[in-house]
Amino acid sequence: MLNSDHPWTHVYAPGATWSAPLHAMPVPQLLTNTAARWPDQAALRFEGRTFSYAELDALTDRMAQGLRRIGVHQCTHVGLYLPNTPHYFIAFFAILKAGAVVVNYSPLDAAAVLAHKIDDSRTDVIVTLDTPELFSKINGYLDSMRLKTLIIGSAGEFEVGAKLADRGISWDHRRVRFSDVSAQRDTPFLPAATDLSAIAVLQYTGGTTGHPKGAMLTHSNLSMAVSQIEEMLIGPGTLRRGAERFLVVLPMFHVYSMVLNMIFGFAIGAELVVHQRFDLAAALREIEESKITVFLGVPTMYVGFIGHPDIERTDLSSLKWCNSGGAPIAGEVFSNFVRMARCRLLEGWGMTEICGVGTLTTGAGSPAPGTCGVPVPGAEVKVIDLATLTDLPLGECGEICIRGPQVMKGYWNNPVATAEVMTADGFMRTGDVGYMSDDGFVYLVDRTKDMIICSGFNVYPRNIEEAIYRHPSVEEVSVIGVPDAYRGESPKAFIKFRPGIEPLTLDALRSFLEDYLGKHEMPQAIGPRAELPKNRRCQAVKERAICGSRGRNGGQVTEVIVTR
């Protein structure tokens, strides 16, 4: 019999319950607990180097002590501007052990976005690498902004047999070596007392507009989110503590990977096999040779898998759980991967403001194609009318709202934006449009936000348009998302060029935009137009649904440009 308030609970895996006790604790305690239980278990493997849980926990203690020595204290905001290397994992937990706040920065950020985040977040210290693409980009901010210190790791210092390059950095009190900060100390480390309601991570998101805002994710938010995942996935026939091996290819600066790969993985005593980037052949080889049991990806990765000629000859039988997140996965890609890899592929839905965890499919029950799952334990989902904001019955389409312990504290230094997304009864308006079926499964069919999801990243047409308008040849521009078999959606720019000007090529435009946009924001196509309609958003008429999603009417994305 279905529960009318929580109709989804009947499809939970055996042993999981919606009302299960969830455990809040300081985020670093999750690592320390695992190190105490399985000290010799492999925690992290990277380029031939393996760290045990005891070793990793001790390294984070030493770095936390070093951070205090250089002036990092309770509530200091410390940025991570790093790729997927051990530096990220060590620094993340060290910052929290020191009582400070992690601010995640994307190496994909354009200079203007990076500057905005540094200023808005009040970041004092940034941890980065000595590679030219990272160090040279961030070093200039020491003099032009509020930054006080850069902690600089060496690319390759955690790789077996790697030769470290001399980058010619002028080391001083403002440019400090990562290895010096994390060096062995004689005195024992005493972790800071942690208020569970204190901010652990400032995770930047576009929120409901294209302007980056810092979602305040507390220690309680993050640890409770991990507890929700554990309740859904740990048990008979699913995952086991101390027995799993994750392949980590998703960027750690993204909330999806940070929570589900790193924090959850460490909490259950998994071994994390880390790749700096996603390489299709390397990923398949790693899964087969290392007997990977968990792989978290985005739809573009699964598109790559099913197109690889060796996938059906590769032994992927060790995989217990593959998950696709960040954007809806096309039904054909989903079914082809399951058939070819002979592996269960689950989906979920989340967003930065809810620690990346909102719904999950469990493999139980018989959900129709296209669902993103059911609410996780302790979370409630409802749908409201877009016009009246009143609650809608099951089956009716409106804006998805969520309430639960994983919902952010609010937007950093932005009470107005926080109030705009919160309802009077404590639900957060997500900006996603969809419905909940009678048996509790959530389906997404559209977005209220004017946003493109490209390879799992939020991309905002307004930001791209503003950058393109900087080009002297452009008179008008409209950017929309169009279907992309690999990325899910891609930005396409419709441009009216100034009279007498030769239209730009795509390569020329992308070259011009390098200083203003990240790689993930770059237009993938241009559509020159003699005129653009003047009806505001996109200045075009569009019929759009999420690419690959089969909403209630089963439509595929259509692009309609009307000129009048």
Secondary structure, 3 states (H helix, E strand, C coil): CCCCCCCCHHHCCCCCCCCCCCCCCCHHHHHHHHHHHCCCCEEEEECCEEEEHHHHHHHHHHHHHHHHHCCCCCCCEEEEECCCCHHHHHHHHHHHHCCCEEEECCCCCCHHHHHHHHHHHCCCEEEEECCHHHHHHHHCHHHHCCCCEEEEECCCCCCCCCCCCCCCCCCECCEEEHHHHCCCCCCCCCCCCCCCCCEEEEEEECCCCCCCEEEEEEHHHHHHHHHHHHHHHECCCCECCCCCEEEECCCCCCHHHHHHHHHHHHHCCCEEEECCCCCHHHHHHHHHHHCCCEEEECHHHHHHHHHCCCHHHCCCCCCCEEEECCCCCCHHHHHHHHHHHCCCEEEEECCHHHCCCCEECCCCCCCCCCCCEEECCCCEEEEECCCCCCECCCCCCEEEEEECCCCCCEECCCHHHHHHHECCCCCEEEEEEEEECCCCCEEEEEECCCCEEECCEEECHHHHHHHHCCCCCEEEEEEEEEEECCCEEEEEEEEEECCCCCCCCHHHHHHHHCCCCCHHHCCCEEEECCCCCCCCHHHCCCECCCCCCCCCCCCCCECCCCCC
